[in-house]
Structures are given as C-alpha cells and as structure tokens.
C-alpha cells in the first residue's frame, strides 16, 4: 500500500502515478475527472479543481492544503476514482488503496 505524509498547514501534494500491468501509464490526459475518497469525505476535481490537478500528463496531483475546511490531523485510508469519456464514463475505482498521513505542522524542536 502506498503511504504519503503531508503536513497540516503546509503546501504538500500527493502525486499519484497510475500503473497498468506494472508500468506507469504513459499519458493521463484521457482522465476528465477524479475523486479521492479520504475517510468519509470525497474530494472531486469537478467541484474544486484546485484540489485535484489533472493537467499533468504523467500523474494526478492532490493538494490537501486546498481543502476547505482544512483536513484534520489523522491517518486516512484513501481510494481514487477516475473518469474518462470512453471507457470509464461512470467512474473506475483504481485498484490500489493508499494512505495519507496528515501530520501536525512542524515546530521548533
């Protein structure tokens, strides 16, 4: 399972490179929409495009710092659903779960 650490209040992103048969997809441009299920909350690129960036050809970029309200410090099991106009108009649940650890903002040690 993939695991990402992000810090509360910081500009961290989660870069999701999608794989097919063990190789990264060479082009993500067919993806027209993405949803990230993070605990009981769904983040949707159609609702808030700034939170899920689909403009990169080689990855999907999720920016938790763009969430409003802010995402609470916790560990979240996540699922990704992607859409395209041809094969996955109803959405495809990507078969790899991942974890996002939202950590407290680092302070002086």
N, CA, C and O atoms as a DFTB+ gen file, in Angstrom:
436 C
 N C O
     1  1       0.852      -1.175       0.000
     2  2       0.000       0.000       0.000
     3  2       0.897       1.237       0.000
     4  3       1.898       1.293       0.715
     5  1       0.528       2.213      -0.801
     6  2       1.253       3.474      -0.853
     7  2       0.921       4.311       0.374
     8  3      -0.206       4.284       0.870
     9  1       1.901       5.047       0.853
    10  2       1.679       5.908       2.007
    11  2       2.350       7.255       1.752
    12  3       3.507       7.321       1.337
    13  1       1.600       8.327       2.009
    14  2       2.090       9.688       1.805
    15  2       1.970      10.456       3.111
    16  3       0.977      10.321       3.826
    17  1       2.981      11.264       3.425
    18  2       2.935      12.152       4.581
    19  2       2.805      13.583       4.093
    20  3       3.570      14.031       3.240
    21  1       1.836      14.292       4.640
    22  2       1.686      15.721       4.369
    23  2       1.553      16.433       5.712
    24  3       1.110      15.845       6.699
    25  1       1.937      17.690       5.734
    26  2       1.897      18.449       6.980
    27  2       0.768      19.452       6.952
    28  3       0.605      20.205       5.992
    29  1      -0.008      19.453       8.018
    30  2      -1.131      20.372       8.176
    31  2      -0.628      21.800       8.017
    32  3       0.365      22.186       8.635
    33  1      -1.303      22.571       7.204
    34  2      -0.953      23.971       7.019
    35  2       0.209      24.215       6.077
    36  3       0.650      25.355       5.937
    37  1       0.718      23.184       5.429
    38  2       1.851      23.329       4.508
    39  2       1.438      22.951       3.097
    40  3       0.465      22.225       2.896
    41  1       2.172      23.439       2.138
    42  2       1.873      23.202       0.724
    43  2       2.495      21.884       0.263
    44  3       3.447      21.879      -0.518
    45  1       1.961      20.787       0.743
    46  2       2.400      19.461       0.316
    47  2       1.412      18.927      -0.694
    48  3       0.219      19.225      -0.625
    49  1       1.905      18.137      -1.634
    50  2       0.997      17.488      -2.577
    51  2       1.224      15.985      -2.543
    52  3       2.268      15.494      -2.114
    53  1       0.218      15.283      -3.007
    54  2       0.291      13.841      -3.178
    55  2       0.238      13.600      -4.685
    56  3      -0.780      13.856      -5.328
    57  1       1.348      13.103      -5.242
    58  2       1.422      12.839      -6.675
    59  2       1.112      11.374      -6.924
    60  3       1.840      10.488      -6.475
    61  1       0.031      11.129      -7.640
    62  2      -0.422       9.774      -7.911
    63  2      -0.096       9.407      -9.358
    64  3      -0.684       9.941     -10.298
    65  1       0.847       8.489      -9.515
    66  2       1.196       7.960     -10.831
    67  2       0.448       6.643     -10.970
    68  3       0.623       5.736     -10.156
    69  1      -0.372       6.538     -11.986
    70  2      -1.191       5.347     -12.178
    71  2      -0.431       4.320     -13.011
    72  3       0.239       4.658     -13.987
    73  1      -0.552       3.061     -12.604
    74  2       0.153       1.964     -13.260
    75  2      -0.840       0.999     -13.891
    76  3      -1.956       0.824     -13.403
    77  1      -0.415       0.380     -14.978
    78  2      -1.188      -0.665     -15.642
    79  2      -0.214      -1.776     -16.005
    80  3       0.765      -1.539     -16.712
    81  1      -0.476      -2.985     -15.527
    82  2       0.406      -4.138     -15.768
    83  2       1.848      -3.853     -15.349
    84  3       2.785      -4.250     -16.042
    85  1       2.029      -3.169     -14.225
    86  2       3.352      -2.936     -13.674
    87  2       4.123      -1.764     -14.262
    88  3       5.236      -1.477     -13.822
    89  1       3.558      -1.091     -15.239
    90  2       4.238       0.056     -15.852
    91  2       3.386       1.309     -15.688
    92  3       2.159       1.236     -15.755
    93  1       4.024       2.459     -15.472
    94  2       3.240       3.689     -15.342
    95  2       2.498       4.006     -16.633
    96  3       3.028       3.820     -17.728
    97  1       1.280       4.483     -16.495
    98  2       0.544       4.912     -17.683
    99  2       1.329       6.045     -18.334
   100  3       1.712       6.994     -17.649
   101  1       1.575       5.971     -19.620
   102  2       2.390       6.996     -20.263
   103  2       1.673       8.334     -20.410
   104  3       2.306       9.374     -20.591
   105  1       0.346       8.294     -20.330
   106  2      -0.390       9.524     -20.572
   107  2      -1.697       9.506     -19.785
   108  3      -2.524       8.611     -19.959
   109  1      -1.873      10.489     -18.928
   110  2      -3.082      10.596     -18.109
   111  2      -4.105      11.571     -18.698
   112  3      -5.103      11.876     -18.046
   113  1      -3.879      12.057     -19.900
   114  2      -4.730      13.123     -20.443
   115  2      -6.160      12.680     -20.736
   116  3      -7.039      13.534     -20.853
   117  1      -6.428      11.389     -20.859
   118  2      -7.799      10.930     -21.102
   119  2      -8.669      11.075     -19.856
   120  3      -9.896      11.059     -19.954
   121  1      -8.046      11.215     -18.687
   122  2      -8.803      11.348     -17.439
   123  2      -9.439      12.731     -17.395
   124  3      -8.749      13.748     -17.463
   125  1     -10.764      12.755     -17.281
   126  2     -11.503      14.018     -17.292
   127  2     -11.982      14.437     -15.906
   128  3     -12.376      15.585     -15.699
   129  1     -11.946      13.511     -14.971
   130  2     -12.430      13.792     -13.626
   131  2     -11.796      12.784     -12.677
   132  3     -11.530      11.644     -13.057
   133  1     -11.556      13.213     -11.440
   134  2     -11.041      12.298     -10.426
   135  2     -11.701      12.634      -9.092
   136  3     -12.005      13.790      -8.798
   137  1     -11.907      11.607      -8.310
   138  2     -12.427      11.758      -6.953
   139  2     -11.490      11.010      -6.016
   140  3     -11.047       9.902      -6.318
   141  1     -11.196      11.622      -4.885
   142  2     -10.414      10.958      -3.856
   143  2     -11.294      10.836      -2.631
   144  3     -11.747      11.831      -2.065
   145  1     -11.530       9.587      -2.230
   146  2     -12.283       9.290      -1.021
   147  2     -11.276       9.193       0.113
   148  3     -10.407       8.322       0.118
   149  1     -11.405      10.100       1.070
   150  2     -10.459      10.203       2.176
   151  2     -11.272      10.100       3.451
   152  3     -11.864      11.078       3.907
   153  1     -11.297       8.896       4.025
   154  2     -12.207       8.682       5.147
   155  2     -13.636       8.816       4.646
   156  3     -13.999       8.188       3.652
   157  1     -14.443       9.613       5.306
   158  2     -15.844       9.793       4.912
   159  2     -16.042      10.998       3.997
   160  3     -17.178      11.348       3.679
   161  1     -14.960      11.631       3.574
   162  2     -15.042      12.827       2.727
   163  2     -14.603      12.497       1.311
   164  3     -13.658      11.738       1.099
   165  1     -15.307      13.082       0.340
   166  2     -14.958      12.913      -1.065
   167  2     -14.483      14.257      -1.603
   168  3     -15.165      15.272      -1.465
   169  1     -13.297      14.247      -2.221
   170  2     -12.775      15.428      -2.911
   171  2     -12.890      15.163      -4.398
   172  3     -12.422      14.137      -4.892
   173  1     -13.519      16.097      -5.120
   174  2     -13.885      15.890      -6.517
   175  2     -13.280      16.997      -7.379
   176  3     -13.458      18.181      -7.091
   177  1     -12.569      16.611      -8.430
   178  2     -11.962      17.607      -9.314
   179  2     -13.011      18.459     -10.023
   180  3     -12.712      19.583     -10.426
   181  1     -14.240      17.950     -10.184
   182  2     -15.300      18.756     -10.793
   183  2     -15.782      19.850      -9.848
   184  3     -16.147      20.937     -10.296
   185  1     -15.788      19.577      -8.558
   186  2     -16.281      20.552      -7.577
   187  2     -15.220      21.581      -7.205
   188  3     -15.515      22.772      -7.109
   189  1     -13.992      21.127      -6.995
   190  2     -12.894      22.013      -6.587
   191  2     -11.662      21.640      -7.412
   192  3     -10.834      20.850      -6.959
   193  1     -11.531      22.200      -8.618
   194  2     -10.411      21.826      -9.484
   195  2      -9.036      22.106      -8.867
   196  3      -8.059      21.458      -9.241
   197  1      -8.943      23.040      -7.946
   198  2      -7.638      23.366      -7.365
   199  2      -7.128      22.271      -6.428
   200  3      -5.938      22.229      -6.116
   201  1      -8.021      21.386      -5.978
   202  2      -7.593      20.344      -5.040
   203  2      -7.066      19.100      -5.752
   204  3      -6.220      18.388      -5.210
   205  1      -7.562      18.834      -6.966
   206  2      -7.082      17.701      -7.767
   207  2      -6.721      18.235      -9.150
   208  3      -7.589      18.627      -9.930
   209  1      -5.429      18.239      -9.430
   210  2      -4.914      18.781     -10.683
   211  2      -4.794      17.654     -11.707
   212  3      -4.064      16.685     -11.504
   213  1      -5.525      17.803     -12.809
   214  2      -5.494      16.805     -13.888
   215  2      -4.717      17.303     -15.103
   216  3      -4.776      16.683     -16.165
   217  1      -3.992      18.407     -14.966
   218  2      -3.315      18.993     -16.120
   219  2      -1.977      18.337     -16.440
   220  3      -1.446      18.554     -17.530
   221  1      -1.417      17.550     -15.542
   222  2      -0.155      16.862     -15.802
   223  2      -0.421      15.619     -16.640
   224  3      -1.418      14.930     -16.424
   225  1       0.440      15.330     -17.574
   226  2       0.225      14.164     -18.436
   227  2       0.688      12.864     -17.800
   228  3       0.339      11.785     -18.277
   229  1       1.478      12.952     -16.719
   230  2       2.057      11.740     -16.149
   231  2       1.625      11.434     -14.724
   232  3       2.124      10.480     -14.127
   233  1       0.704      12.222     -14.162
   234  2       0.275      11.994     -12.786
   235  2      -0.954      12.828     -12.464
   236  3      -1.284      13.785     -13.164
   237  1      -1.621      12.436     -11.384
   238  2      -2.709      13.215     -10.799
   239  2      -2.149      13.818      -9.518
   240  3      -1.530      13.114      -8.719
   241  1      -2.358      15.105      -9.318
   242  2      -1.798      15.777      -8.148
   243  2      -2.933      16.204      -7.226
   244  3      -3.804      16.988      -7.604
   245  1      -2.902      15.669      -6.007
   246  2      -3.877      16.006      -4.972
   247  2      -3.209      16.962      -3.998
   248  3      -2.128      16.674      -3.484
   249  1      -3.846      18.096      -3.742
   250  2      -3.282      19.117      -2.853
   251  2      -4.174      19.281      -1.627
   252  3      -5.114      20.076      -1.654
   253  1      -3.897      18.544      -0.557
   254  2      -4.747      18.620       0.643
   255  2      -4.811      20.012       1.261
   256  3      -5.777      20.328       1.954
   257  1      -3.805      20.850       1.025
   258  2      -3.814      22.207       1.591
   259  2      -4.948      23.047       1.019
   260  3      -5.324      24.056       1.615
   261  1      -5.499      22.651      -0.126
   262  2      -6.602      23.383      -0.749
   263  2      -7.968      23.026      -0.160
   264  3      -8.971      23.643      -0.518
   265  1      -8.017      22.052       0.725
   266  2      -9.304      21.623       1.290
   267  2      -9.886      22.704       2.195
   268  3      -9.168      23.342       2.965
   269  1     -11.187      22.895       2.090
   270  2     -11.893      23.846       2.936
   271  2     -13.199      23.189       3.374
   272  3     -14.088      22.987       2.548
   273  1     -13.330      22.855       4.650
   274  2     -12.431      23.166       5.754
   275  2     -11.166      22.311       5.687
   276  3     -11.106      21.312       4.970
   277  1     -10.168      22.727       6.444
   278  2      -8.881      22.042       6.455
   279  2      -9.062      20.596       6.903
   280  3      -9.926      20.287       7.723
   281  1      -8.243      19.730       6.357
   282  2      -8.273      18.311       6.716
   283  2      -7.635      18.151       8.088
   284  3      -6.549      18.673       8.339
   285  1      -8.302      17.438       8.963
   286  2      -7.810      17.238      10.328
   287  2      -6.573      16.347      10.337
   288  3      -6.400      15.480       9.480
   289  1      -5.725      16.582      11.320
   290  2      -4.549      15.740      11.518
   291  2      -5.040      14.332      11.850
   292  3      -5.753      14.130      12.833
   293  1      -4.651      13.363      11.022
   294  2      -5.075      11.964      11.202
   295  2      -4.459      11.136      10.083
   296  3      -3.805      11.662       9.182
   297  1      -4.682       9.840      10.161
   298  2      -4.265       8.911       9.116
   299  2      -5.523       8.479       8.368
   300  3      -6.499       8.051       8.983
   301  1      -5.498       8.591       7.040
   302  2      -6.671       8.305       6.225
   303  2      -6.363       7.227       5.195
   304  3      -5.359       7.303       4.486
   305  1      -7.229       6.224       5.118
   306  2      -7.172       5.261       4.008
   307  2      -7.961       5.885       2.869
   308  3      -9.060       6.400       3.072
   309  1      -7.397       5.836       1.675
   310  2      -7.976       6.552       0.549
   311  2      -8.219       5.638      -0.641
   312  3      -7.570       4.605      -0.804
   313  1      -9.163       6.045      -1.458
   314  2      -9.459       5.396      -2.733
   315  2      -9.525       6.483      -3.798
   316  3      -9.927       7.615      -3.525
   317  1      -9.128       6.124      -5.007
   318  2      -9.177       7.025      -6.145
   319  2     -10.173       6.480      -7.161
   320  3     -10.163       5.290      -7.476
   321  1     -11.030       7.358      -7.669
   322  2     -11.943       7.011      -8.758
   323  2     -11.622       7.950      -9.916
   324  3     -11.581       9.168      -9.746
   325  1     -11.396       7.373     -11.094
   326  2     -11.091       8.181     -12.273
   327  2     -12.189       8.003     -13.314
   328  3     -12.850       6.967     -13.381
   329  1     -12.361       9.039     -14.119
   330  2     -13.368       9.057     -15.174
   331  2     -12.705       9.450     -16.480
   332  3     -11.764      10.244     -16.496
   333  1     -13.200       8.891     -17.575
   334  2     -12.853       9.382     -18.903
   335  2     -14.106       9.284     -19.761
   336  3     -15.125       8.742     -19.333
   337  1     -14.020       9.806     -20.959
   338  2     -15.219       9.867     -21.797
   339  2     -15.524       8.564     -22.522
   340  3     -16.652       8.370     -22.976
   341  1     -14.547       7.662     -22.643
   342  2     -14.753       6.453     -23.427
   343  2     -15.036       5.225     -22.564
   344  3     -16.134       4.671     -22.610
   345  1     -14.056       4.806     -21.785
   346  2     -14.163       3.546     -21.064
   347  2     -14.775       3.667     -19.673
   348  3     -15.413       2.732     -19.190
   349  1     -14.586       4.808     -19.035
   350  2     -14.980       4.940     -17.625
   351  2     -15.860       6.161     -17.380
   352  3     -15.601       6.954     -16.475
   353  1     -16.886       6.299     -18.183
   354  2     -17.796       7.432     -18.019
   355  2     -18.518       7.383     -16.672
   356  3     -18.903       8.420     -16.133
   357  1     -18.701       6.179     -16.131
   358  2     -19.352       6.024     -14.828
   359  2     -18.344       5.980     -13.682
   360  3     -18.727       5.885     -12.516
   361  1     -17.072       6.048     -14.011
   362  2     -16.018       6.030     -12.996
   363  2     -15.410       4.652     -12.836
   364  3     -16.100       3.638     -12.939
   365  1     -14.124       4.626     -12.585
   366  2     -13.380       3.391     -12.358
   367  2     -12.656       3.536     -11.026
   368  3     -11.865       4.461     -10.841
   369  1     -12.925       2.626     -10.104
   370  2     -12.249       2.641      -8.815
   371  2     -10.864       2.043      -9.031
   372  3     -10.723       0.855      -9.323
   373  1      -9.842       2.889      -8.881
   374  2      -8.484       2.408      -9.100
   375  2      -8.192       1.333      -8.064
   376  3      -8.508       1.525      -6.890
   377  1      -7.599       0.207      -8.455
   378  2      -7.489      -0.945      -7.550
   379  2      -6.393      -0.841      -6.484
   380  3      -6.128      -1.820      -5.787
   381  1      -5.762       0.304      -6.345
   382  2      -4.709       0.460      -5.342
   383  2      -5.164       1.464      -4.282
   384  3      -5.377       2.641      -4.572
   385  1      -5.308       0.975      -3.051
   386  2      -5.609       1.892      -1.952
   387  2      -4.315       2.572      -1.527
   388  3      -3.222       2.050      -1.745
   389  1      -4.458       3.735      -0.922
   390  2      -3.287       4.424      -0.408
   391  2      -3.667       5.124       0.888
   392  3      -4.844       5.317       1.191
   393  1      -2.654       5.493       1.636
   394  2      -2.850       6.153       2.920
   395  2      -2.225       7.537       2.856
   396  3      -1.126       7.721       2.333
   397  1      -2.953       8.506       3.401
   398  2      -2.402       9.848       3.565
   399  2      -2.358      10.137       5.056
   400  3      -3.384      10.107       5.736
   401  1      -1.170      10.414       5.552
   402  2      -0.984      10.810       6.944
   403  2      -0.899      12.329       6.979
   404  3       0.061      12.915       6.478
   405  1      -1.900      12.961       7.568
   406  2      -1.856      14.412       7.753
   407  2      -1.239      14.626       9.133
   408  3      -1.826      14.280      10.158
   409  1      -0.044      15.203       9.128
   410  2       0.737      15.379      10.345
   411  2       0.626      16.811      10.846
   412  3       0.368      17.722      10.060
   413  1       0.818      17.021      12.145
   414  2       0.769      18.401      12.647
   415  2       1.889      19.233      12.050
   416  3       2.950      18.718      11.699
   417  1       1.635      20.519      11.941
   418  2       2.648      21.429      11.415
   419  2       3.906      21.319      12.260
   420  3       3.843      21.391      13.487
   421  1       5.055      21.143      11.603
   422  2       6.281      21.005      12.390
   423  2       6.614      22.304      13.100
   424  3       6.398      23.392      12.567
   425  1       7.134      22.177      14.295
   426  2       7.518      23.344      15.071
   427  2       8.936      23.214      15.546
   428  3       9.646      22.293      15.144
   429  1       9.360      24.120      16.394
   430  2      10.738      24.050      16.910
   431  2      10.967      22.774      17.701
   432  3      10.069      22.274      18.378
   433  1      12.163      22.266      17.607
   434  2      12.498      21.050      18.349
   435  2      13.374      21.361      19.543
   436  3      13.754      20.454      20.283
